[in-house]
Structure formats: C-alpha cells, structure tokens
Amino acid sequence: MDRLTLLETFAIALDEGSLNRAARRRGITQSAVSQQIKQLETAIGQQLLHRTARGIHATRAGDLVYVHAQTLLSGYNRMTAELDQLESSVSGTFRISVSSFLGRSVIGPMLIEMNAAHPDLNIVMRLEDRLVDVVREGYDLAIRTGRLGDTDGFGRKISALETVLIATPAYLDRVGRPRQPDDMKRLDFIQHHEDQTKGFFPLRRDGREYPAPVRVGFTADDPDLIMRAVASGSGYTRVPRFMVAEQIANGAFELVLPEYQPPIKDVFAVYPSRRTPDRRRDLTIETAVARLEALRDPQAKVDAITA
C-alpha cells in the first residue's frame, strides 16, 4: 500500500481519536485501519500511537509524523485540484501544426475565434505541409491531410473531404476536354508535393474504379501558388470541392471529367498521447470536426465559417 494512504489513515485516526471512528470515515474495517497504522510504524521504525481505554494518542514521533502528514496531504490535495483545473481549462500555450490549405481556409479562422473566446489561451499555429512528429517536436496537436506518416503520437481520422479535378475553361478549350479517364494523359497536372500520384489517379464511376494517367507539369508546396498556376491556364489540379465551389459556380473553373469521382482527402488529428487529458486539444478537434463536416456540403460553407 502506498505511504500517502497510510499517512492519511494515520492522520484521520488522530483527528477522530478512535480507530473505530476512523474506520467508519475511511469506509474500511477497524482491523484494516489498525493494520495500516502498523505498516506505517514499520516503515518509519517508530511507534506512533498510544492505545488506551479512552482512545488513541500520538507519541512524540507520532506528533511529528502528524504535522508532516498534514503538510503532505494538503499539498497533494492542492496538486490534484490544480490538475483537475488544468484538465478542464482552456488556457496556456497550445502549439498546433496545420497543413497550409486547411490552415488558411478552415483551421486558422477557427483558431482566431477560439482565441477570442478564451483570452487566457495562447495559440501558436504553424502552417507546414511536412509530416511533423508531434512528440519529438513538442506539438500539442497536428491536423493533417492525406496520410499520417511516421510519428510516435496517436492519430485518428476526423473527416474526409470530397475532391474535384478543376481547370479553367480556356485551358480545356485549348487542350481539349477529356471524355474518359485515358484522355487525361493530354493534360498537365499541377501537383501539391504531398500528392504523389505514382503515375495515375484512381477515378470512380458507378461503383467501378478507372485508372487515369497523370502527366505532372508543375509541383509546389504552396496551395496559393498551385491555384495561381491553374488560374493562369497552366494545367489542372485536384482540390477539396469546398475550396472552389464559388469559382465553379461562377464559371472561373470547370470540372474535369465531372462524371468521375477522384479520391477523397482524409483529415487526421495527431497528438502526443490519448491518455493525457487536454481540454484545449479536445475543444480544437471537436470544433474542427464540426466545421469540416459542414464543409462536406458546399452550400454550407458560409454557415460553417460564420458559425
């Protein structure tokens, strides 16, 4: 039995002046109380109590142990209270790594709102498309798309985003609109560096999968640069639908092979440990899941951003 429990039983026995009353307060038998005090006396090597017909009294050693026991128990209770407050509070420095396109379009604005709602929270957000190791690099949370990569942390899928293939109408007028997946070999793909296609896209239609050949024309790690390249007519790209719903609606971009569905883009939350409670982390994930779920419907984009 741990010594803190023995000290607590000893202190309660002296407070009550009776082993029987101490047993009722602890919810154990009188013999268990007597046994715990004997264990404490054995560990310390001193007799701590005098037992008389009127009850129990501390020896000189017992008086000294009682004073220190009170200090230790009080400190332990303060520590557990502070830990409980830490678990439920939304404060302190919170370090989060987010992929560029999610950070700019969804997570960044969301964190700004969280910061305003919780003024004691200091959010440190890094936009980076590399696969960080949350444990070794000291992050409280990472929100990633595509794949998890190697990490010592715990990861779980929190959303899946519909993606589309887009290009400008002018580009498709120039190179010709593909009618079937094999026609994609005529088009230049503007590729995000984490989107390693290995030569083809698996497109789906009516429950069947069709390999579409990919000819990479440009690769970058910045989503804004990729979108500028597409807007300039340099080629086509794959992007979450919610990001370009407005441009598709107004005709600035056109869907490529609209009858076919490109692969979805999974979104993962990665954090150092699932055993360590952290209200800041849980709140961030809960809010991100709600925002991303709303964005699965392109028409809910405005509602999700202003929620």
C-alpha positions in Angstrom: 0.0 0.0 0.0 1.3 3.5 -0.9 2.6 5.5 2.0 0.4 8.5 1.3 -2.6 6.3 2.0 -1.0 5.1 5.2 -0.3 8.7 6.3 -3.9 9.7 5.5 -5.3 6.9 7.6 -3.0 7.8 10.5 -4.0 11.5 10.4 -7.7 10.6 10.3 -7.3 8.3 13.3 -5.7 11.0 15.3 -8.3 13.6 14.2 -11.1 11.2 15.2 -9.3 10.0 18.4 -10.6 6.5 17.7 -9.7 3.6 15.3 -13.4 2.7 15.1 -14.5 6.2 14.1 -11.5 6.4 11.6 -12.6 3.1 10.1 -16.2 4.4 9.5 -14.8 7.6 8.0 -12.5 5.7 5.7 -15.1 3.1 4.8 -13.0 0.2 5.9 -12.9 -2.1 8.9 -11.2 -1.2 12.2 -8.8 -4.1 11.8 -7.8 -2.6 8.4 -7.1 0.8 10.0 -5.0 -0.9 12.7 -3.1 -2.8 10.1 -2.3 0.3 8.0 -1.0 2.1 11.0 1.2 -0.8 11.9 2.5 -0.8 8.3 3.4 2.9 8.7 5.1 2.3 12.0 7.1 -0.5 10.5 8.1 1.7 7.5 9.2 4.6 9.7 10.7 2.4 12.5 8.9 4.3 15.3 5.8 3.7 17.5 3.3 6.4 16.5 0.3 5.8 18.8 -0.5 5.0 22.4 -3.7 2.9 22.7 -5.7 3.5 25.9 -9.2 2.7 27.1 -10.2 6.3 26.2 -8.9 6.0 22.6 -5.6 6.7 20.9 -3.0 9.4 21.4 0.1 10.3 19.5 3.6 9.5 20.7 6.3 12.2 20.3 7.2 10.6 17.0 3.5 10.4 16.1 3.1 14.2 16.7 6.0 14.9 14.3 4.6 12.5 11.6 1.2 14.0 12.0 2.5 17.5 11.3 4.3 16.4 8.2 1.4 14.2 7.1 -0.9 17.2 7.2 1.5 19.2 5.0 2.0 16.3 2.5 -1.8 15.6 2.3 -2.6 19.3 1.9 0.0 19.6 -0.9 -1.4 16.5 -2.6 -4.9 17.8 -2.5 -3.8 21.2 -3.9 -1.9 19.4 -6.7 -5.0 17.2 -7.7 -7.2 20.3 -7.6 -4.8 22.1 -9.9 -4.6 19.1 -12.2 -8.4 19.0 -12.4 -8.5 22.6 -13.3 -5.7 22.1 -15.9 -7.7 19.3 -17.5 -10.9 21.4 -17.8 -9.4 24.8 -18.5 -8.8 26.3 -21.9 -5.6 28.3 -21.2 -1.8 28.3 -21.6 0.3 27.9 -24.7 -1.2 25.5 -27.2 1.1 24.5 -30.2 -0.6 23.2 -33.3 0.7 22.3 -36.8 -1.7 22.5 -39.7 -1.4 21.9 -43.4 -1.4 25.1 -45.5 -4.7 24.8 -47.3 -6.6 23.8 -44.2 -4.8 26.3 -42.0 -5.7 29.2 -44.3 -9.2 28.2 -45.2 -10.7 26.5 -42.1 -8.5 25.9 -39.1 -6.8 29.3 -38.9 -10.0 31.3 -38.8 -11.4 28.8 -36.4 -8.4 29.2 -34.0 -8.7 33.0 -34.2 -12.3 32.7 -32.9 -11.2 30.2 -30.2 -8.5 32.7 -29.1 -11.1 35.5 -28.8 -13.4 33.3 -26.8 -10.6 32.1 -24.4 -8.3 35.1 -23.7 -6.0 33.0 -21.5 -5.3 30.7 -24.4 -2.0 31.4 -26.3 -2.3 29.6 -29.6 0.9 29.0 -31.6 -0.1 27.8 -35.1 2.4 26.6 -37.7 1.4 26.3 -41.3 3.5 23.4 -42.7 2.9 20.7 -45.2 5.6 18.3 -43.9 4.6 15.4 -41.7 5.7 16.7 -38.2 6.4 14.4 -35.3 4.2 15.8 -32.5 6.1 14.0 -29.8 9.7 14.9 -30.7 8.8 18.4 -31.9 6.7 19.4 -28.9 3.3 19.9 -30.6 0.1 19.6 -28.7 -1.8 18.8 -31.9 -1.3 18.4 -35.7 -4.1 18.4 -38.2 -3.0 16.7 -41.4 -4.5 15.7 -44.7 -3.6 12.8 -47.0 -1.6 10.5 -44.8 -0.3 10.2 -41.3 3.4 9.4 -41.9 5.7 8.2 -39.2 5.0 9.6 -35.7 5.3 8.5 -32.1 1.9 10.2 -31.5 -1.6 8.9 -31.6 -3.6 9.7 -34.8 -7.2 9.3 -35.8 -9.3 10.2 -38.8 -11.6 13.1 -38.1 -13.0 13.8 -41.6 -12.9 13.0 -45.3 -13.2 15.8 -47.9 -14.6 15.4 -51.3 -12.2 16.4 -54.0 -12.6 17.5 -57.6 -10.4 18.0 -60.7 -10.6 21.6 -62.0 -9.1 23.7 -64.7 -10.0 27.0 -66.4 -12.4 26.8 -69.4 -9.8 28.5 -71.5 -7.2 25.7 -70.7 -9.7 23.0 -71.6 -10.7 24.8 -74.8 -7.0 24.8 -75.8 -6.1 21.2 -74.9 -9.5 19.6 -75.4 -11.9 18.3 -72.7 -11.3 14.7 -71.7 -14.2 12.4 -72.2 -12.8 9.3 -70.5 -10.0 8.7 -67.9 -7.4 7.7 -70.6 -7.8 11.2 -72.2 -6.2 12.7 -69.1 -2.7 12.0 -70.5 -3.1 15.1 -72.7 -3.4 17.4 -69.7 -0.7 18.8 -67.3 -1.3 18.1 -63.7 -0.4 20.9 -61.2 0.6 18.8 -58.2 0.9 19.5 -54.5 4.2 17.9 -53.3 2.3 15.6 -50.9 0.0 14.4 -53.6 2.3 11.7 -55.0 0.2 10.1 -57.7 2.6 7.4 -58.9 1.5 7.9 -62.5 -2.3 7.7 -62.3 -5.4 8.8 -60.4 -8.0 6.1 -59.4 -11.2 7.7 -60.5 -14.6 6.1 -59.6 -17.9 6.0 -61.5 -20.9 3.8 -60.8 -19.0 1.8 -58.2 -16.1 1.0 -60.6 -12.6 2.3 -60.5 -10.8 3.6 -63.5 -7.0 4.5 -63.6 -6.5 7.9 -65.2 -2.9 8.6 -66.4 -1.2 11.6 -64.8 1.3 13.8 -66.6 2.8 16.1 -64.0 3.6 19.6 -65.3 4.3 21.5 -62.1 4.9 20.7 -58.4 4.7 23.1 -55.5 4.2 23.0 -51.7 2.1 26.2 -51.6 -1.6 25.9 -52.3 -1.9 29.6 -53.3 0.8 29.1 -55.9 -0.9 26.0 -57.2 -4.2 27.8 -57.6 -2.4 30.7 -59.4 -0.9 28.2 -61.8 -4.3 26.7 -62.5 -5.9 30.1 -62.9 -3.2 31.1 -65.4 -4.1 28.2 -67.6 -1.0 26.1 -66.9 -3.0 22.9 -66.2 -5.5 21.2 -63.9 -5.3 20.2 -60.2 -7.1 18.2 -57.6 -8.6 20.2 -54.7 -11.3 19.9 -52.0 -14.6 20.9 -53.5 -15.5 23.4 -50.8 -12.4 25.5 -51.7 -13.5 26.1 -55.2 -17.3 25.8 -55.0 -17.8 29.6 -55.7 -15.3 29.6 -58.7 -17.1 26.6 -60.2 -20.5 28.2 -59.7 -19.3 31.5 -61.4 -17.5 29.7 -64.2 -14.0 30.7 -63.3 -13.1 27.0 -63.0 -14.6 24.0 -64.7 -14.8 20.4 -63.5 -12.6 18.0 -65.4 -14.4 14.6 -66.0 -17.3 15.7 -63.8 -18.9 12.2 -64.1 -16.0 10.6 -62.3 -15.1 11.0 -58.6 -11.4 11.5 -57.6 -10.1 10.0 -54.3 -11.3 11.7 -51.1 -8.8 13.5 -49.0 -8.7 12.2 -45.4 -8.1 14.5 -42.5 -6.3 13.3 -39.4 -5.8 14.7 -35.9 -2.5 13.7 -34.3 -1.5 14.3 -30.7 1.2 13.0 -28.3 -1.0 10.8 -26.2 -4.6 9.8 -25.9 -4.2 9.1 -22.2 -3.3 12.6 -21.2 -6.5 14.8 -20.9 -6.3 18.2 -22.6 -9.4 20.3 -22.9 -7.7 22.6 -25.4 -7.0 19.8 -27.7 -10.4 18.2 -27.4 -12.1 21.5 -28.0 -10.0 22.2 -31.1 -10.8 18.7 -32.5 -14.5 19.0 -31.7 -14.7 22.4 -33.4 -12.7 21.3 -36.4 -14.8 18.2 -36.9 -18.0 20.3 -36.9 -16.5 22.8 -39.4 -15.2 20.1 -41.7 -18.5 18.2 -41.6 -20.4 21.3 -42.6 -18.0 21.9 -45.5 -18.7 18.4 -46.9 -21.8 20.2 -48.2 -20.5 23.0 -50.5 -23.7 25.0 -49.8 -22.9 25.0 -46.0 -19.5 26.8 -46.5 -20.8 30.2 -45.4 -22.7 28.8 -42.4 -19.6 26.8 -41.3 -17.3 29.8 -41.5 -19.6 32.1 -39.6 -20.8 29.6 -37.0 
